[in-house]
Each structure stands twice: as C-alpha cells, then as structure tokens.
Amino acid sequence: MWIADRWKDYEVIDTSNGEKLERWGDYILVRPDPQVIWNTPHKEPRWKQKNGHYHRSNRGGGEWEFFDLPKTWKIHYGELAFHLQPFQFKHTGLFPEQAVNWDWFGDKIRQANRPIKVLNLFAYTGGATLAAAAAGASVTHVDASKGMVAWAKDNAALSGLSDKPIRWLVDDCVKFVEREIRRGNHYDGIIMDPPSYGRGPKGEIWKIEEKIFPFVELCTKVLSKDPLFFLINSYTTGLQPAVLSYMMNTALVPKFGGHVDAQEIGLPVSSNGLVLPCGASGRWERSKS
C-alpha cells in the first residue's frame, strides 16, 4: 500500500461506525466513509469538538451541519496551497490521499533532466496539476466542470504558480484526447482520476467500468515517443489494484515497455497507527536506463 504520510495540515484522527474524524488545518470535520465498517468507541475527544459534520441520508445524499466553520479556508502540502470548502456529497475540494502520487510523479519530473509535458484528465481542483507544475512540468488541465477549473486556478494562484505553463480547459476528456490525436500533440506524462459515474459538459455519460480501458488505449496515442509516466486513480471497488495492473500492462507495456505497479492508497490514522484505505492507483513508468 502507498501511504500519504507526509501531511502536516491534514490528518485522519479516528474512524468509527461508517465515519472518519479528520483535521483539515485548524478545523475538525466528520464525514462518511464506506470503508469504515467497524464500530469502535469514540474515545478521541475531538469527536465532540467537530466544526462540521456531513450526515448521510437514508434516501441518498445528505447534508452538512456546521459548528463555527468558515465558508472557506486553506491548507498547505509543502509548497502547495489549497482552498477548501465543504460542498455537495461530503466533499471539501481535495483528496489528501493523492499526495502520495504527487510526490511520486513530482520526483520523476524533477529527475527527468528535460522538458516534460503532462496531461491531467478529470483534473478536479488541481492537486496533481499544481504538483506537476511545481516540479517543473508544462501541464494541460482538463475537467468538464467550469467551477472545478476555476477552483483549480484559484489554488494555483494561492500556491504562487499562476505564472507557470498551465493550460486550463473546460472540456469532455475523451473528446479532448480525440482532438489532440488529430492535432498530433503529445505528452510525456498522463494523469487520470476518472469518476465512477459522470456527465460531460453536454450531458455525455461516463461509466468507468465500460469506458476506462478504451480510454486508456486512446490515451496511449497522445504519449510521446519517450514517455515518463502514466497514472490512473480509482475509487471504484471493482477496479482493484490487480485490475489496474492488468489493464495498464495490456495497454501500455507492449507499446512502450516499462514497468507497471498498482497498489491500494491510504491515509494513516493518528489515534491508533492503522491505515485507512482510500482506493487504488496504477502507475506505469518507463524502464530506468
């Protein structure tokens, strides 16, 4: 398992009864987590000191309850900074477990000793975009949501990265890649964080189990002749590490050689030293020369 254990502004404090107790900077949130199937005593006092609690509804969805929580605030991960804001379906605008991947591809970009172009697909509020840009890459950031792209630009400004070579695009990811193939554009690294289910800007339906493998195959056509890395993240239980590994070995290795590894990703739980699983990631990297 790859563990995002370098955070100072974020921690999972405790977990119990379908919920996780988290610290985001100076504020404590309680949010649902489907992985938390155990019911353990709430001995940690901060369960009673929460600033926000997302209550899931039996009818689906849910709603936030706030206790002295600002509308927005910020946290840092190293030199990166992020605006946070609780919004629909329990989210805050950041997936902190992804920091373990930011560190991985950031190191690869820094050590490449050449210009690196990165394509970040389903790019959300820009955590991976910022990490790649801070490492020295030129980044194309693509997301179907205008609001998420605006939020990502905000995070770039907050991180002092506004002058970095980042292209911000509101677009359907599949259609964008198809156009890039026709244009003859190529990238040295691809990051994708596809939703389990989603709609494009014109109502295009995305179901990950049906769409992901053809899309990975499509994306291999915009990789450069000497690509550096390919990263896929999954929060869908059906796309376990072995599935990601099989898929990437099938789509990437015959064309580019290299090496595939896939693992669960997780966050340490500070109250007990255990690790909370948070999905899976598959990584392809070129063979070391």
Residue frames relative to the residue before (quaternion, step in Angstrom):
aa qw qx qy qz dx dy dz
M 1.0000 0.0000 0.0000 0.0000 0.00 0.00 0.00
W 0.2997 -0.7219 0.5942 0.1898 3.54 -1.09 0.81
I 0.1436 -0.8307 0.5377 0.0131 3.56 -0.62 1.19
A 0.3169 -0.7356 0.5723 0.1760 3.56 -0.87 1.03
D 0.1435 0.8460 -0.4888 0.1574 3.56 0.27 1.31
R 0.5643 0.6138 -0.3887 0.3921 3.61 1.18 0.42
W 0.4187 0.7171 -0.4654 0.3064 3.59 1.23 0.21
K 0.1681 -0.7427 0.6358 0.1263 3.55 -1.23 0.64
D 0.7326 0.4189 -0.2217 0.4886 3.61 1.09 -0.71
Y 0.7499 0.2894 -0.1917 0.5631 3.59 1.25 0.02
E 0.1473 0.7711 -0.6178 0.0444 3.56 -1.18 0.61
V 0.3437 -0.6292 0.6403 0.2756 3.49 -1.32 0.44
I 0.2666 -0.8004 0.5215 0.1277 3.55 -0.48 1.22
D 0.7850 -0.1334 0.1516 0.5857 3.56 0.88 -0.98
T 0.1531 -0.7672 0.6137 0.1067 3.57 -1.30 0.28
S 0.2149 0.7704 -0.5811 0.1505 3.57 -1.06 0.76
N 0.8794 0.0820 -0.0319 0.4679 3.53 -1.24 0.63
G 0.7600 -0.4161 0.2091 0.4533 3.56 0.78 1.05
E 0.7176 0.4049 -0.2450 0.5110 3.60 1.25 0.17
K 0.2140 -0.7415 0.6150 0.1615 3.53 -1.31 0.41
L 0.3080 -0.7196 0.6029 0.1547 3.51 -1.16 0.85
E 0.0102 -0.8397 0.5387 -0.0684 3.56 -0.48 1.23
R 0.2337 -0.7166 0.6305 0.1851 3.52 -1.30 0.48
W 0.0720 -0.7690 0.6351 0.0031 3.54 -0.77 1.13
G 0.7881 -0.1323 0.0568 0.5985 3.59 0.05 1.23
D 0.8101 -0.2156 0.1864 0.5123 3.57 -0.66 -1.12
Y 0.6908 0.4990 -0.2591 0.4546 3.59 1.24 -0.10
I 0.3111 -0.7497 0.5666 0.1419 3.53 -1.15 0.82
L 0.0480 -0.7916 0.6092 -0.0031 3.57 -0.85 1.04
V 0.1833 -0.7193 0.6550 0.1415 3.52 -1.31 0.55
R 0.0488 0.8085 -0.5811 0.0798 3.56 -0.68 1.12
P 0.5624 -0.5961 0.4451 0.3611 3.59 -1.16 0.53
D 0.0118 0.7696 -0.6384 -0.0106 3.54 -1.23 0.53
P 0.3861 -0.7664 0.4599 0.2283 3.62 -0.47 1.14
Q 0.5985 0.5731 -0.3690 0.4209 3.61 1.19 -0.37
V 0.6418 0.5406 -0.3247 0.4365 3.59 1.17 -0.53
I 0.0584 0.8414 -0.5298 0.0888 3.57 0.21 1.30
W 0.5877 0.5563 -0.3688 0.4572 3.59 1.30 0.13
N 0.2326 -0.7447 0.6094 0.1409 3.53 -1.24 0.56
T 0.0548 0.8143 -0.5679 0.1067 3.56 -0.15 1.34
P 0.6393 -0.5578 0.3542 0.3933 3.62 -1.12 0.53
H 0.4181 -0.6943 0.5318 0.2458 3.58 -1.09 0.76
K 0.0429 0.8359 -0.5430 0.0674 3.58 0.49 1.19
E 0.5914 0.5700 -0.3631 0.4398 3.58 1.15 -0.58
P 0.4280 -0.7512 0.4355 0.2508 3.65 -0.53 1.13
R 0.6134 0.5919 -0.3617 0.3775 3.61 1.11 -0.52
W 0.4397 0.6505 -0.4795 0.3919 3.60 1.24 0.01
K 0.7290 0.4109 -0.2245 0.4993 3.58 1.12 -0.69
Q 0.6721 0.4860 -0.2842 0.4809 3.58 1.32 -0.04
K 0.3036 0.8030 -0.4720 0.2005 3.57 1.23 0.36
N 0.3405 -0.7242 0.5686 0.1907 3.53 -1.25 0.66
G 0.7961 0.0486 -0.0276 0.6026 3.56 1.24 -0.35
H 0.0495 -0.7896 0.6115 -0.0077 3.58 -1.05 0.80
Y 0.1976 -0.7654 0.6018 0.1138 3.56 -0.74 1.07
H 0.1637 -0.7953 0.5808 0.0571 3.56 -0.61 1.20
R 0.2969 -0.7558 0.5580 0.1713 3.55 -0.66 1.09
S 0.3543 -0.7378 0.5424 0.1895 3.55 -1.05 0.86
N 0.5346 -0.6165 0.4724 0.3332 3.58 -1.15 0.63
R 0.6699 0.4906 -0.2877 0.4773 3.57 1.23 -0.44
G 0.6346 -0.4947 0.3327 0.4917 3.57 1.31 0.04
G 0.7690 0.2828 -0.2350 0.5229 3.55 -1.10 0.68
G 0.0918 -0.7883 0.6029 0.0823 3.54 -1.11 -0.69
E 0.2842 -0.7545 0.5575 0.1980 3.56 -1.24 -0.33
W 0.5027 -0.6474 0.4979 0.2834 3.51 -1.30 0.54
E 0.1090 -0.7176 0.6807 0.0990 3.51 -1.30 0.58
F 0.1532 -0.8312 0.5330 0.0400 3.59 -0.65 1.13
F 0.0844 -0.7586 0.6452 0.0340 3.53 -1.22 0.74
D 0.8169 -0.2237 0.1197 0.5179 3.59 -0.18 1.27
L 0.4113 0.6722 -0.4981 0.3617 3.57 0.79 1.08
P 0.4221 -0.6989 0.5021 0.2851 3.63 -0.79 0.90
K 0.6328 -0.5375 0.3910 0.3973 3.55 -1.22 0.43
T 0.7783 -0.0141 0.0204 0.6274 3.57 1.06 -0.81
W 0.0509 0.7615 -0.6462 0.0002 3.55 -1.30 0.45
K 0.3564 -0.7546 0.5090 0.2109 3.59 -1.17 0.12
I 0.1044 -0.7495 0.6476 0.0894 3.51 -1.33 0.47
H 0.3368 -0.7396 0.5527 0.1844 3.56 -1.29 0.38
Y 0.0658 -0.7162 0.6873 0.1017 3.50 -1.36 0.45
G 0.7807 -0.1333 0.0425 0.6091 3.56 -0.08 1.26
E 0.8133 -0.1981 0.1781 0.5172 3.56 -0.79 -1.05
L 0.5954 0.5730 -0.3662 0.4278 3.60 1.23 -0.14
A 0.1129 -0.7859 0.6059 0.0511 3.56 -1.12 0.72
F 0.1243 -0.8106 0.5722 0.0084 3.55 -1.05 0.84
H 0.3458 -0.6779 0.6081 0.2258 3.51 -1.12 0.79
L 0.1463 -0.7793 0.6046 0.0758 3.58 -0.96 0.87
Q 0.0958 0.7732 -0.6232 0.0678 3.53 -1.15 0.69
P 0.3770 -0.7142 0.5332 0.2518 3.63 -0.59 1.04
F 0.1058 0.7896 -0.5975 0.0908 3.56 -0.84 0.98
Q 0.8680 -0.1874 0.0768 0.4534 3.53 -1.36 -0.21
F 0.8705 0.0537 -0.0664 0.4847 3.53 -1.21 0.74
K 0.7729 -0.4672 0.1804 0.3896 3.54 0.57 1.31
H 0.5599 0.6623 -0.3869 0.3134 3.62 1.17 -0.31
T 0.3004 -0.7488 0.5679 0.1632 3.54 -1.31 0.47
G 0.5889 -0.5714 0.3736 0.4326 3.59 1.26 -0.25
L 0.7689 0.2411 -0.1681 0.5679 3.60 1.21 0.23
F 0.1966 -0.7342 0.6377 0.1253 3.55 -1.16 0.76
P 0.2542 -0.8390 0.4541 0.1589 3.62 0.10 1.24
E 0.5655 0.6041 -0.3963 0.3979 3.61 1.13 -0.47
Q 0.5936 0.6017 -0.3618 0.3934 3.59 1.18 -0.51
A 0.4653 0.6895 -0.4463 0.3299 3.60 1.20 -0.22
V 0.6077 0.5573 -0.3644 0.4328 3.60 1.07 -0.63
N 0.6630 0.4647 -0.3032 0.5025 3.59 1.15 -0.56
W 0.5846 0.5614 -0.3761 0.4490 3.61 1.06 -0.66
D 0.6603 0.5061 -0.3080 0.4616 3.58 0.95 -0.89
W 0.6514 0.5410 -0.3163 0.4278 3.57 0.97 -0.88
F 0.7681 0.3449 -0.2340 0.4862 3.59 0.60 -1.01
G 0.5471 0.5935 -0.4058 0.4287 3.60 1.17 -0.39
D 0.6465 0.5060 -0.3111 0.4787 3.57 0.98 -0.83
K 0.6476 0.5243 -0.3252 0.4473 3.59 0.95 -0.83
I 0.6522 0.5117 -0.3109 0.4649 3.57 0.97 -0.88
R 0.6755 0.5027 -0.2994 0.4487 3.60 0.87 -0.93
Q 0.7327 0.4400 -0.2339 0.4634 3.57 1.02 -0.80
A 0.4975 0.7000 -0.4098 0.3076 3.59 1.26 -0.20
N 0.1944 -0.8205 0.5115 0.1652 3.61 1.15 -0.60
R 0.6917 0.3293 -0.2986 0.5692 3.55 1.05 0.89
P 0.6209 -0.5257 0.3999 0.4221 3.60 -1.20 0.31
I 0.1172 -0.7968 0.5921 0.0278 3.58 -0.91 0.96
K 0.1643 -0.7627 0.6204 0.0799 3.55 -0.93 1.00
V 0.1038 -0.8086 0.5791 0.0084 3.57 -0.78 1.08
L 0.1878 -0.7463 0.6303 0.1028 3.55 -1.11 0.83
N 0.0896 -0.7935 0.6017 0.0142 3.57 -0.66 1.15
L 0.1019 -0.8294 0.5491 -0.0114 3.56 -0.43 1.30
F 0.7803 0.1136 -0.1822 0.5874 3.57 -1.00 0.93
A 0.1478 0.9027 -0.3935 0.0917 3.50 1.17 0.85
Y 0.3253 -0.8007 0.4700 0.1795 3.61 1.34 0.03
T 0.7960 -0.3023 0.2145 0.4785 3.62 -0.94 -0.84
G 0.6746 -0.6199 0.2534 0.3105 3.54 1.18 0.64
G 0.2838 0.7775 -0.5270 0.1929 3.62 1.10 0.32
A 0.7061 0.4438 -0.2641 0.4844 3.59 0.83 -0.97
T 0.6047 0.5546 -0.3518 0.4505 3.59 1.06 -0.72
L 0.6781 0.4901 -0.2939 0.4622 3.57 0.86 -0.94
A 0.6557 0.5165 -0.3163 0.4509 3.58 0.95 -0.88
A 0.6698 0.4883 -0.3004 0.4720 3.59 0.98 -0.84
A 0.6612 0.5024 -0.3095 0.4633 3.60 0.96 -0.85
A 0.6505 0.5183 -0.3145 0.4575 3.58 0.98 -0.83
A 0.6623 0.4965 -0.2950 0.4773 3.58 1.17 -0.60
G 0.6543 -0.5541 0.2982 0.4196 3.59 1.27 -0.12
A 0.5250 0.6487 -0.4110 0.3670 3.60 1.24 0.06
S 0.3902 -0.6054 0.6206 0.3099 3.52 -1.40 0.25
V 0.1186 -0.8385 0.5319 0.0016 3.58 -0.69 1.08
T 0.1604 -0.7229 0.6628 0.1108 3.52 -1.17 0.79
H 0.1502 -0.8109 0.5656 0.0050 3.54 -0.53 1.31
V 0.0058 0.8236 -0.5636 0.0632 3.58 -0.55 1.20
D 0.1761 0.7503 -0.6244 0.1275 3.55 -0.90 1.00
A 0.5155 -0.6732 0.4445 0.2890 3.57 -1.09 0.74
S 0.6796 0.4890 -0.2810 0.4691 3.60 1.23 -0.40
K 0.4230 -0.7092 0.5105 0.2397 3.56 -0.69 1.11
G 0.6523 0.5338 -0.3108 0.4392 3.57 1.00 -0.85
M 0.6611 0.5010 -0.3101 0.4645 3.59 1.00 -0.80
V 0.6368 0.5147 -0.3321 0.4682 3.60 1.02 -0.75
A 0.6327 0.5175 -0.3296 0.4725 3.60 1.02 -0.78
W 0.6335 0.5252 -0.3155 0.4725 3.59 1.01 -0.83
A 0.6519 0.5147 -0.3097 0.4627 3.59 0.96 -0.87
K 0.6282 0.5224 -0.3301 0.4728 3.61 1.01 -0.77
D 0.6165 0.5511 -0.3168 0.4647 3.54 1.08 -0.83
N 0.6670 0.4970 -0.2924 0.4718 3.56 0.95 -0.91
A 0.6203 0.5361 -0.3402 0.4606 3.58 1.06 -0.73
A 0.6530 0.5009 -0.3111 0.4754 3.58 0.97 -0.85
L 0.6455 0.5296 -0.3070 0.4567 3.57 0.99 -0.88
S 0.7116 0.4428 -0.2354 0.4921 3.58 1.14 -0.73
G 0.4940 -0.6729 0.4229 0.3527 3.60 1.26 0.01
L 0.5344 0.6480 -0.3819 0.3856 3.57 1.19 0.57
S 0.3285 0.7862 -0.4806 0.2073 3.61 1.22 0.22
D 0.7091 0.4532 -0.2684 0.4688 3.59 1.09 -0.63
K 0.4952 0.6569 -0.4348 0.3664 3.60 1.25 0.04
P 0.5611 -0.6251 0.4209 0.3424 3.62 -1.15 0.54
I 0.2328 0.7546 -0.5678 0.2323 3.57 0.14 1.36
R 0.1939 -0.7451 0.6272 0.1173 3.58 -0.91 0.96
W 0.1822 -0.7913 0.5791 0.0726 3.58 -0.77 1.09
L 0.0423 0.8341 -0.5436 0.0837 3.60 -0.49 1.16
V 0.2168 -0.7214 0.6445 0.1310 3.54 -1.02 0.95
D 0.3184 0.7489 -0.5035 0.2901 3.57 -0.25 1.24
D 0.5329 -0.5512 0.5238 0.3713 3.52 -1.37 0.25
C 0.4824 -0.7247 0.4077 0.2756 3.58 -0.61 1.14
V 0.6554 0.5093 -0.3245 0.4536 3.59 0.92 -0.85
K 0.6866 0.4780 -0.2935 0.4626 3.58 0.85 -0.93
F 0.6133 0.5427 -0.3520 0.4532 3.57 1.06 -0.67
V 0.6673 0.4895 -0.3113 0.4670 3.60 0.87 -0.92
E 0.6208 0.5359 -0.3468 0.4552 3.61 0.98 -0.75
R 0.6677 0.4814 -0.3034 0.4800 3.59 0.97 -0.79
E 0.6333 0.5302 -0.3372 0.4518 3.60 1.01 -0.72
I 0.6026 0.5405 -0.3528 0.4694 3.58 1.10 -0.67
R 0.6751 0.4885 -0.2937 0.4683 3.58 0.90 -0.92
R 0.6774 0.4881 -0.2897 0.4680 3.59 1.05 -0.72
G 0.4230 -0.7155 0.4562 0.3177 3.58 1.20 -0.44
N 0.4119 0.7067 -0.4767 0.3221 3.58 1.17 0.51
H 0.1166 -0.8088 0.5758 0.0261 3.56 -1.08 0.76
Y 0.2041 -0.7738 0.5943 0.0800 3.53 -1.28 0.58
D 0.4351 -0.7073 0.5033 0.2390 3.54 -1.16 0.69
G 0.7881 0.1118 -0.0712 0.6011 3.56 1.25 -0.38
I 0.1032 -0.7778 0.6177 0.0531 3.56 -1.07 0.77
I 0.0946 -0.7553 0.6480 0.0234 3.53 -1.05 0.96
M 0.0781 0.7951 -0.6009 0.0254 3.58 -0.89 0.81
D 0.0965 -0.7832 0.6142 -0.0054 3.51 -1.00 1.00
P 0.0082 0.8786 -0.4774 -0.0053 3.57 0.75 1.06
P 0.4744 -0.6527 0.5015 0.3120 3.58 -1.09 0.65
S 0.5861 -0.5483 0.4471 0.3948 3.56 -1.23 0.35
Y 0.7725 -0.0344 0.0584 0.6314 3.51 1.08 -0.83
G 0.1963 0.7935 -0.5597 0.1363 3.56 -0.93 0.81
R 0.3115 -0.7159 0.5896 0.2069 3.49 -1.41 0.09
G 0.4443 -0.6796 0.5227 0.2598 3.53 -1.11 0.79
P 0.7409 -0.4288 0.2730 0.4389 3.60 -1.28 0.08
K 0.7434 0.3334 -0.2104 0.5403 3.61 1.18 -0.44
G 0.6868 -0.5184 0.2752 0.4289 3.57 1.16 0.59
E 0.3564 0.7412 -0.4992 0.2730 3.59 1.25 0.21
I 0.3241 -0.7657 0.5283 0.1717 3.59 -0.84 0.99
W 0.1038 -0.7736 0.6243 0.0305 3.55 -1.02 0.94
K 0.0228 0.7486 -0.6622 0.0251 3.57 -0.83 1.06
I 0.4583 -0.7615 0.3728 0.2666 3.53 -0.34 1.27
E 0.6578 0.5236 -0.3374 0.4235 3.62 0.89 -0.85
E 0.6955 0.4635 -0.2691 0.4786 3.58 1.09 -0.67
K 0.7906 0.4081 -0.1565 0.4288 3.55 0.95 -0.93
I 0.6009 0.6496 -0.3712 0.2814 3.56 1.02 -0.75
F 0.7004 0.4703 -0.3179 0.4326 3.64 0.74 -0.88
P 0.6503 0.4822 -0.3458 0.4744 3.66 0.85 -0.75
F 0.6493 0.5171 -0.3293 0.4500 3.59 1.03 -0.69
V 0.6201 0.5178 -0.3483 0.4754 3.60 1.01 -0.73
E 0.6389 0.5156 -0.3252 0.4694 3.59 0.95 -0.84
L 0.6353 0.5235 -0.3233 0.4667 3.58 1.00 -0.82
C 0.6800 0.5128 -0.2915 0.4355 3.58 0.89 -0.93
T 0.5675 0.5884 -0.4007 0.4137 3.61 1.11 -0.47
K 0.6283 0.5596 -0.3313 0.4271 3.59 1.20 -0.48
V 0.7048 0.3911 -0.2877 0.5172 3.60 1.23 -0.15
L 0.4516 0.6503 -0.4788 0.3793 3.58 1.20 0.33
S 0.5161 -0.6424 0.4713 0.3145 3.57 -1.08 0.71
K 0.6772 -0.4857 0.3540 0.4245 3.56 -1.27 0.08
D 0.7726 0.2049 -0.1191 0.5890 3.57 1.19 -0.51
P 0.0032 0.8524 -0.5229 0.0080 3.60 0.58 1.10
L 0.4444 -0.7204 0.4866 0.2160 3.51 -1.22 0.66
F 0.7998 -0.1548 0.1441 0.5618 3.59 0.86 -0.95
F 0.1098 -0.7336 0.6653 0.0849 3.53 -1.41 0.32
L 0.0471 -0.8144 0.5777 -0.0294 3.57 -0.73 1.11
I 0.0418 -0.7703 0.6361 0.0138 3.57 -0.95 0.93
N 0.1441 -0.7714 0.6153 0.0745 3.56 -0.95 0.93
S 0.0390 -0.8036 0.5939 -0.0033 3.55 -1.07 0.75
Y 0.1476 -0.7641 0.6227 0.0808 3.53 -1.04 0.90
T 0.5259 0.6373 -0.3912 0.4054 3.56 1.34 0.13
T 0.4841 -0.7099 0.4222 0.2888 3.59 -0.64 1.09
G 0.6344 0.5504 -0.3376 0.4250 3.60 1.09 -0.60
L 0.6970 0.4164 -0.2662 0.5196 3.58 1.18 -0.47
Q 0.0152 -0.8255 0.5612 -0.0583 3.52 0.41 1.29
P 0.7220 -0.4469 0.2832 0.4458 3.61 -1.21 0.30
A 0.6581 0.5125 -0.3265 0.4445 3.60 0.91 -0.82
V 0.6258 0.5213 -0.3348 0.4738 3.59 1.09 -0.66
L 0.6459 0.5062 -0.3154 0.4766 3.59 0.94 -0.87
S 0.6515 0.5238 -0.3131 0.4507 3.57 0.95 -0.88
Y 0.6596 0.5072 -0.3074 0.4618 3.57 0.88 -0.96
M 0.6707 0.5171 -0.2927 0.4438 3.56 0.89 -0.98
M 0.7083 0.4509 -0.2687 0.4720 3.59 0.86 -0.93
N 0.6138 0.5299 -0.3511 0.4681 3.58 1.07 -0.65
T 0.6702 0.5028 -0.2907 0.4622 3.57 1.06 -0.77
A 0.7586 0.4145 -0.2139 0.4550 3.58 0.86 -0.96
L 0.7966 0.3666 -0.1574 0.4543 3.58 0.95 -0.86
V 0.6915 0.5289 -0.3112 0.3810 3.58 0.75 -1.01
P 0.6471 0.5109 -0.3596 0.4369 3.68 0.87 -0.71
K 0.7051 0.4574 -0.2669 0.4717 3.61 1.07 -0.64
F 0.8402 0.2152 -0.0479 0.4955 3.57 0.88 -0.97
G 0.4358 -0.6596 0.4931 0.3630 3.59 1.22 -0.17
G 0.4613 0.7200 -0.4513 0.2552 3.55 -0.95 -0.86
H 0.4723 -0.6733 0.5229 0.2239 3.50 -1.40 -0.15
V 0.1840 -0.7712 0.6025 0.0916 3.57 -1.06 0.85
D 0.0426 0.7519 -0.6579 0.0081 3.53 -1.13 0.77
A 0.0202 -0.7893 0.6137 -0.0031 3.57 -1.05 0.72
Q 0.0273 0.7986 -0.5961 0.0783 3.54 -0.94 0.95
E 0.5451 -0.4968 0.5256 0.4239 3.48 -1.37 0.05
I 0.2053 -0.7280 0.6263 0.1887 3.56 -1.25 0.40
G 0.0354 -0.8353 0.5477 -0.0315 3.56 -1.04 0.69
L 0.3309 -0.7057 0.5923 0.2042 3.51 -1.42 0.18
P 0.4530 -0.6810 0.4943 0.2946 3.61 -0.92 0.82
V 0.2926 -0.7242 0.5988 0.1770 3.57 -1.14 0.71
S 0.3829 -0.8012 0.4110 0.2064 3.54 -0.31 1.32
S 0.6630 0.5446 -0.3253 0.3976 3.62 1.03 -0.64
N 0.8272 0.2059 -0.0882 0.5153 3.60 1.09 -0.53
G 0.5058 -0.6866 0.4083 0.3257 3.61 1.24 -0.02
L 0.5219 0.6197 -0.4221 0.4067 3.59 1.27 0.14
V 0.3953 -0.7091 0.5344 0.2351 3.58 -1.32 0.08
L 0.2902 -0.7465 0.5770 0.1600 3.56 -0.91 0.96
P 0.3409 -0.7428 0.5307 0.2248 3.65 -0.65 1.02
C 0.1039 -0.8168 0.5674 -0.0077 3.55 -1.00 0.93
G 0.7765 -0.2703 0.1714 0.5427 3.60 0.93 0.78
A 0.4222 -0.6864 0.5365 0.2505 3.53 -1.30 -0.38
S 0.1428 -0.7613 0.6239 0.1037 3.52 -1.30 0.43
G 0.1747 -0.7440 0.6343 0.1165 3.53 -1.22 0.67
R 0.0930 -0.8084 0.5812 0.0085 3.56 -0.86 1.02
W 0.0788 -0.7352 0.6699 0.0672 3.53 -1.02 0.88
E 0.0300 0.7771 -0.6285 0.0097 3.55 -1.08 0.76
R 0.5565 -0.6051 0.4462 0.3537 3.53 -1.15 0.62
S 0.5898 -0.5761 0.4254 0.3733 3.54 -1.16 0.56
K 0.4722 -0.6674 0.4962 0.2923 3.54 -0.99 0.84
S 0.3653 -0.7483 0.5154 0.2026 3.56 -0.81 1.02
